[in-house]
Amino acid sequence: MGRSPLWGSRLLWRRGGNPPAPSGETGTGASKFFGAAGYCLPAMPGSDLLTSVGKFLGHSKAGIPGFLHRFSTPPPCWYTDDFMLSQLGFFLSAIGVGVCPAFAGSIVAGQESQPRVAITPRNTNSTSGSSRSNIRLDVKVVLVPVTVTDVRDRPVTSLPQDSFRVLEDAVEQRITSFTREDAPVSLGLLFDSSGSMKNRIATSTEALRQVFQTTLPGDEFFVVQFSDRAHLLGGFTTEPEEIYRRLGVVEAQGWTALLDAIALGAHQMRSAKNQSRVLLILSDGNDNNSRFSESEIRSLVIESDLRVYAIGLGYRPRLLEQLAELTGGRVLVAQHIGELPDVVQRLSAEIRSQYLLGYSSRNPQNDGKYHKVKVELVQPAGAPPLRTSWRRGYYAPGQ
């Protein structure tokens, strides 16, 4: 979103309000600047202004601080631009001719009464550090979550490290770390509550319980409900029962703001505590009421460190399949509501069963560009085909 800059008098005018101008005067520009800032010049000709300055400084014990106090005290006045600028010119002339020497003298006198402080510069030629060099280590380690499933969509978790090859921008990389263990997950559930879900809310809520039946210590969850608009139903929680309670108040109505829900879920995921971050989307239709565009959401998801999983009720969501492929997630389809429990169970198992491949990029420059990643699976001869999902790339940090 663009922001309208506020400069000079406009900024101060907005802060200070808009006092009424006297009858017949508009009160714009410089007068608003000084009026809103709390200053108002005395209404007198230039010669009288100079005389007043001289008299005040000559007879007042307060000296220049007292004069400045009087000048900064806003009397009830509000003048036009030309008048204000003319008065300001006379005042600045007075300051240049008679006030500055007096002001400088008062400063010197004040400084003489204060204790002097001596600051000794730090010695930059210290012998203790002259023999040491400044070493800066900047090693870029890329972590790629990978999921492997068989023809029945069952996770395969027994593959060794040499079964995988990783390429970045078509250049093979050496895998330096390899893990295959269940880890805590930060999961955001994006739940479609549009009008078309009217007869599916209860069954969908019950089926989603399977996602939370195998929780691990450290798991955390949140829910985004979307129809005409996307709403965050509370922040992260570690209690699955709290998720059920939030889903219990959802009612089906309105249109489908799917893209807005993804944007809200990605924003909420920024505060996740776990390295494994997942958006799980359940919807029965395409978007028809979002402010975000598909291209904006695609860019947002690519830049975010999360995986997208989705369940399509009775349809195959084209955009969600694209997002899932880019992030290493998966989309499954329940052709009718009776298939939903089985689909949820398969997807839940896949979310928690992944390999984590790490490598130090052979192109370590922080160029801020997008780098494509490809994972190849080396399968034994005669073995049944396996399906591999991984995050297809990342943006390198900028310089």
Buried (B, 14 or more C-beta within 10 A) or exposed (E): EEEEEEEEBBBBBEEBEEBEBEEEBEBEBBBBBBBBBEBBBBEEEBEEBBEBBBEBBEEEEEBBEEBEEBBEEBEEBBBBBEBBBBBBEBBEBBBEEBBEEBBEEEEEEEEEEEEEEEEEEEEEEEEEEEEEEEEEEEEBEBBBBBBBBEEEBEBBBEBEEEBBBBBBBEEEBEBEEBEBEEBBBBBBBBBBBBBBBEEBBEBBBBBBBBBBEEBEEEBBBBBBBBBBBBBBBEEBBEEBEBBBBBBEEBEBEBBBBBBBBBBBBBBBBEEBEBEBBBBBBBBBBBBEBBEBEBEBBBEBBBEBBBBBBBBBBBEEBEBBBBBBBBBBBBBBBBEEBEBBBBBBBBBBBBBBBBBBBBBBBEEEEEEEEBBEBBBEBEBEEEEEEBEBBBBBBBEBEEE
